[in-house]
Amino acid sequence: MSGDTELLKAIYDELKIIREELKKLSSKIELLEAGMIQEEEISEEEAKELDRLVEETKKNGIPWEKLKAELGL
């Protein structure tokens, strides 16, 4: 009976260690997932339009009133 008790205690101690390791891994996974940026595929036409808008913005900027309207402010 004493052998069974010691075995159960050893198993319990191992389970506590495993639980702590799982918590650490879970935290690391959460950090990795939080850092991931999902990429979205866009068409060539959309890419050209974005490039055009970038160039237009570089040249002219965005009027404050237009920006506020677009953002709903």
CYANA upper distance limits for C-alpha pairs under 8 A (distance plus 0.5 A):
  1 MET  CA      5 THR  CA      6.87
  2 SER  CA      6 GLU  CA      6.74
  3 GLY  CA      7 LEU  CA      6.61
  4 ASP  CA      8 LEU  CA      6.58
  5 THR  CA      9 LYS  CA      6.63
  6 GLU  CA     10 ALA  CA      6.62
  7 LEU  CA     11 ILE  CA      6.66
  8 LEU  CA     12 TYR  CA      6.55
  9 LYS  CA     13 ASP  CA      6.59
 10 ALA  CA     14 GLU  CA      6.71
 11 ILE  CA     15 LEU  CA      6.66
 12 TYR  CA     16 LYS  CA      6.82
 13 ASP  CA     17 ILE  CA      6.95
 14 GLU  CA     18 ILE  CA      6.66
 15 LEU  CA     19 ARG  CA      6.52
 16 LYS  CA     20 GLU  CA      6.82
 17 ILE  CA     21 GLU  CA      6.79
 18 ILE  CA     22 LEU  CA      6.62
 19 ARG  CA     23 LYS  CA      6.77
 20 GLU  CA     24 LYS  CA      6.87
 21 GLU  CA     25 LEU  CA      6.70
 22 LEU  CA     26 SER  CA      6.46
 23 LYS  CA     27 SER  CA      6.72
 24 LYS  CA     28 LYS  CA      6.81
 25 LEU  CA     29 ILE  CA      6.62
 26 SER  CA     30 GLU  CA      6.71
 27 SER  CA     31 LEU  CA      6.82
 28 LYS  CA     32 LEU  CA      6.73
 29 ILE  CA     33 GLU  CA      6.56
 30 GLU  CA     34 ALA  CA      6.53
 31 LEU  CA     35 GLY  CA      6.76
 32 LEU  CA     36 MET  CA      6.87
 42 ILE  CA     46 GLU  CA      6.54
 42 ILE  CA     47 ALA  CA      7.06
 43 SER  CA     47 ALA  CA      6.76
 44 GLU  CA     48 LYS  CA      6.70
 45 GLU  CA     49 GLU  CA      6.76
 46 GLU  CA     50 LEU  CA      6.67
 47 ALA  CA     51 ASP  CA      6.66
 48 LYS  CA     52 ARG  CA      6.62
 49 GLU  CA     53 LEU  CA      6.67
 50 LEU  CA     54 VAL  CA      6.61
 51 ASP  CA     55 GLU  CA      6.77
 52 ARG  CA     56 GLU  CA      6.60
 53 LEU  CA     57 THR  CA      6.47
 54 VAL  CA     58 LYS  CA      6.62
 55 GLU  CA     59 LYS  CA      6.72
 56 GLU  CA     60 ASN  CA      6.42
 56 GLU  CA     61 GLY  CA      7.78
 57 THR  CA     61 GLY  CA      4.95
 57 THR  CA     62 ILE  CA      6.67
 62 ILE  CA     66 LYS  CA      7.47
 62 ILE  CA     67 LEU  CA      6.96
 63 PRO  CA     67 LEU  CA      6.75
 64 TRP  CA     68 LYS  CA      6.61
 65 GLU  CA     69 ALA  CA      6.69
 66 LYS  CA     70 GLU  CA      6.67
 67 LEU  CA     71 LEU  CA      6.64
 68 LYS  CA     72 GLY  CA      6.41
 68 LYS  CA     73 LEU  CA      5.43
 69 ALA  CA     73 LEU  CA      6.58
